[in-house]
Amino acid sequence: MKRERRSFDAAFKLQVVKMIQEQGLTVAQVCQELKLGETAVRRWLKQVQAEQSGQAGIGQAVNAGSAADTAVRAGKSTTAFRQ
């Protein structure tokens, strides 16, 4: 039986990254505890590190405030991010 693809919001991804960065847990520990794939979590780590260094990174922004920043760096309008 095929598993349904899961999606996670930016807040959850950021929480997972903080568990690794601030609590000193390994990627493997977090993935095992939360039943996540290591590839996805490592991608989230790279994304947050890129955003923290001021780069656009890959994929969708992980930090809530960085979505508008990423769009500005990419030359896109940020009207969709203002609310």
Order of alpha helices (4+ residues) and beta strands (2+ residues): alpha-alpha-alpha-alpha
